[in-house]
Amino acid sequence: MVDDAAVAPAEMATVTYGGQTFQAAKTRRRGRETVRDMVISMAVVGLGIAALMLVTWRPKPEAQVRVIDWKPAATAAQSASQYPLVTPVGLSDQWRATSARFESEPQSAGRPVWHVGYVTPNNAYAGVEQSDADPAIFISRTVDGGRPDGEVVIGGRAWQSYAPGANGFRSLVRTEGGSTVIVTGSADSAELTALAAALQNSPVSTN
């Protein structure tokens, strides 16, 4: 049995009525209970949200790469161009062509550009750009501010290497046979080199 005298005065308040003193009901300390109730409520709500997320969450599917056949575009481009067109030969199926065209581009000052773009085996981008436009203009606009950083020999041909430009792309450049060829993209140097090594003059290969 609890000794009333041991209870704190704040909890044993009395009232006087009609000359008699009565013990008031013990008051509850609402502050602590209110905070505790709020914490419990928030925890319950949080658990409910977490459970809902586990039930409804689904992993995002990877974006599908739309692979195209670049050869018809290359055949049409070769018939319209006045210089030997370069096309890739012997690339594995991990090199997935996603774009191919022969048309005027801003970087060529109105001259047609042969373009074929790939998703590389490492899921980066690498593309071939070829045009008989003024080399200084075509190179400057395509490398997008990249600076020359050395010469490399690939497949017996000398290429000028360019550091990444404003678009973040590295580039390999060579000019011969009346046109300038640029291999460029977000791919690393090894993959750009592999693409450059695969380029051969038309006719279009069936490989």
PEBEL-V383765 format. One record per residue. RES is the residue in one small letter. SS is DSSP state (H for helix, E for strand, L for the rest). PHI is phi in whole degrees, -180 to 180 (none if undefined). OMEGA is omega in whole degrees, 0 to 359 (999 if undefined). Layout:
# PEBEL-V383765
res=RES ss=SS phi=PHI omega=OMEGA
res=RES ss=SS phi=PHI omega=OMEGA
This chain:
# PEBEL-V383765
res=m ss=L phi=none omega=184
res=v ss=L phi=-81 omega=176
res=d ss=L phi=-77 omega=183
res=d ss=H phi=-60 omega=182
res=a ss=H phi=-70 omega=182
res=a ss=H phi=-85 omega=182
res=v ss=L phi=-82 omega=181
res=a ss=L phi=-59 omega=182
res=p ss=H phi=-55 omega=183
res=a ss=H phi=-65 omega=182
res=e ss=H phi=-99 omega=181
res=m ss=L phi=-116 omega=180
res=a ss=L phi=-63 omega=180
res=t ss=E phi=-123 omega=176
res=v ss=E phi=-131 omega=179
res=t ss=E phi=-112 omega=180
res=y ss=E phi=-146 omega=179
res=g ss=L phi=64 omega=178
res=g ss=L phi=82 omega=179
res=q ss=E phi=-114 omega=180
res=t ss=E phi=-101 omega=181
res=f ss=E phi=-120 omega=175
res=q ss=E phi=-84 omega=179
res=a ss=L phi=-77 omega=177
res=a ss=L phi=-62 omega=179
res=k ss=L phi=-63 omega=179
res=t ss=L phi=-87 omega=179
res=r ss=L phi=-93 omega=179
res=r ss=L phi=-82 omega=188
res=r ss=H phi=-69 omega=185
res=g ss=H phi=-57 omega=183
res=r ss=H phi=-67 omega=182
res=e ss=H phi=-66 omega=179
res=t ss=H phi=-63 omega=178
res=v ss=H phi=-63 omega=180
res=r ss=H phi=-62 omega=179
res=d ss=H phi=-62 omega=179
res=m ss=H phi=-64 omega=180
res=v ss=H phi=-62 omega=179
res=i ss=H phi=-62 omega=181
res=s ss=H phi=-62 omega=180
res=m ss=H phi=-64 omega=179
res=a ss=H phi=-65 omega=179
res=v ss=H phi=-64 omega=179
res=v ss=H phi=-63 omega=180
res=g ss=H phi=-61 omega=178
res=l ss=H phi=-64 omega=179
res=g ss=H phi=-65 omega=179
res=i ss=H phi=-64 omega=180
res=a ss=H phi=-62 omega=179
res=a ss=H phi=-64 omega=179
res=l ss=H phi=-63 omega=179
res=m ss=H phi=-65 omega=178
res=l ss=H phi=-65 omega=181
res=v ss=H phi=-74 omega=188
res=t ss=H phi=-95 omega=184
res=w ss=L phi=-67 omega=174
res=r ss=L phi=-134 omega=178
res=p ss=L phi=-66 omega=178
res=k ss=L phi=-71 omega=177
res=p ss=L phi=-71 omega=179
res=e ss=L phi=-68 omega=180
res=a ss=L phi=-62 omega=180
res=q ss=L phi=-81 omega=177
res=v ss=L phi=-90 omega=179
res=r ss=L phi=-89 omega=183
res=v ss=L phi=-86 omega=180
res=i ss=L phi=-120 omega=171
res=d ss=L phi=-96 omega=185
res=w ss=L phi=-82 omega=189
res=k ss=H phi=-64 omega=177
res=p ss=H phi=-58 omega=178
res=a ss=H phi=-65 omega=180
res=a ss=H phi=-66 omega=178
res=t ss=H phi=-62 omega=178
res=a ss=H phi=-65 omega=180
res=a ss=H phi=-66 omega=181
res=q ss=H phi=-64 omega=180
res=s ss=H phi=-69 omega=182
res=a ss=H phi=-99 omega=184
res=s ss=L phi=-87 omega=181
res=q ss=L phi=-110 omega=180
res=y ss=L phi=-148 omega=179
res=p ss=L phi=-64 omega=180
res=l ss=L phi=-82 omega=175
res=v ss=E phi=-96 omega=178
res=t ss=E phi=-137 omega=181
res=p ss=E phi=-77 omega=180
res=v ss=L phi=-129 omega=172
res=g ss=L phi=83 omega=176
res=l ss=L phi=-71 omega=180
res=s ss=L phi=-73 omega=179
res=d ss=L phi=-66 omega=177
res=q ss=L phi=-73 omega=172
res=w ss=L phi=-89 omega=187
res=r ss=E phi=-109 omega=179
res=a ss=E phi=-71 omega=181
res=t ss=E phi=-122 omega=179
res=s ss=E phi=-156 omega=177
res=a ss=E phi=-158 omega=181
res=r ss=E phi=-164 omega=175
res=f ss=E phi=-135 omega=184
res=e ss=E phi=-159 omega=180
res=s ss=E phi=-67 omega=180
res=e ss=L phi=-127 omega=179
res=p ss=H phi=-57 omega=184
res=q ss=H phi=-76 omega=184
res=s ss=H phi=-107 omega=179
res=a ss=L phi=54 omega=175
res=g ss=L phi=96 omega=179
res=r ss=L phi=-81 omega=178
res=p ss=E phi=-65 omega=178
res=v ss=E phi=-125 omega=171
res=w ss=E phi=-86 omega=183
res=h ss=E phi=-131 omega=167
res=v ss=E phi=-139 omega=184
res=g ss=E phi=-118 omega=184
res=y ss=E phi=-130 omega=158
res=v ss=E phi=-93 omega=188
res=t ss=L phi=-82 omega=176
res=p ss=L phi=-57 omega=178
res=n ss=L phi=-93 omega=178
res=n ss=L phi=62 omega=171
res=a ss=L phi=-104 omega=179
res=y ss=E phi=-109 omega=173
res=a ss=E phi=-145 omega=182
res=g ss=E phi=-139 omega=176
res=v ss=E phi=-112 omega=176
res=e ss=E phi=-124 omega=180
res=q ss=E phi=-138 omega=180
res=s ss=E phi=-158 omega=173
res=d ss=L phi=-99 omega=176
res=a ss=L phi=-67 omega=177
res=d ss=L phi=-52 omega=186
res=p ss=H phi=-57 omega=182
res=a ss=H phi=-61 omega=180
res=i ss=H phi=-70 omega=183
res=f ss=H phi=-62 omega=181
res=i ss=H phi=-67 omega=183
res=s ss=H phi=-58 omega=183
res=r ss=H phi=-75 omega=182
res=t ss=H phi=-78 omega=180
res=v ss=H phi=-77 omega=170
res=d ss=L phi=55 omega=177
res=g ss=L phi=90 omega=178
res=g ss=L phi=-65 omega=182
res=r ss=L phi=-101 omega=175
res=p ss=E phi=-59 omega=179
res=d ss=E phi=-133 omega=174
res=g ss=E phi=131 omega=179
res=e ss=E phi=-112 omega=178
res=v ss=E phi=-129 omega=177
res=v ss=E phi=-106 omega=182
res=i ss=E phi=-128 omega=180
res=g ss=L phi=60 omega=179
res=g ss=L phi=82 omega=179
res=r ss=E phi=-117 omega=179
res=a ss=E phi=-86 omega=177
res=w ss=E phi=-123 omega=172
res=q ss=E phi=-90 omega=179
res=s ss=E phi=-91 omega=178
res=y ss=E phi=-123 omega=175
res=a ss=L phi=-67 omega=180
res=p ss=L phi=-56 omega=176
res=g ss=L phi=-91 omega=181
res=a ss=L phi=-62 omega=178
res=n ss=L phi=-84 omega=179
res=g ss=L phi=83 omega=183
res=f ss=L phi=-93 omega=166
res=r ss=E phi=-80 omega=181
res=s ss=E phi=-145 omega=170
res=l ss=E phi=-123 omega=188
res=v ss=E phi=-133 omega=169
res=r ss=E phi=-146 omega=179
res=t ss=E phi=-126 omega=177
res=e ss=E phi=-167 omega=177
res=g ss=L phi=64 omega=177
res=g ss=L phi=85 omega=179
res=s ss=E phi=-146 omega=177
res=t ss=E phi=-114 omega=179
res=v ss=E phi=-112 omega=179
res=i ss=E phi=-128 omega=172
res=v ss=E phi=-102 omega=189
res=t ss=E phi=-146 omega=176
res=g ss=E phi=160 omega=178
res=s ss=L phi=-83 omega=178
res=a ss=L phi=-63 omega=179
res=d ss=L phi=-76 omega=185
res=s ss=H phi=-60 omega=182
res=a ss=H phi=-63 omega=181
res=e ss=H phi=-73 omega=176
res=l ss=H phi=-63 omega=178
res=t ss=H phi=-64 omega=179
res=a ss=H phi=-62 omega=179
res=l ss=H phi=-68 omega=179
res=a ss=H phi=-61 omega=180
res=a ss=H phi=-66 omega=182
res=a ss=H phi=-84 omega=185
res=l ss=E phi=-77 omega=176
res=q ss=E phi=-135 omega=177
res=n ss=E phi=-69 omega=177
res=s ss=L phi=-59 omega=20
res=p ss=L phi=-73 omega=183
res=v ss=L phi=-67 omega=179
res=s ss=L phi=-83 omega=176
res=t ss=L phi=-94 omega=179
res=n ss=L phi=-77 omega=999
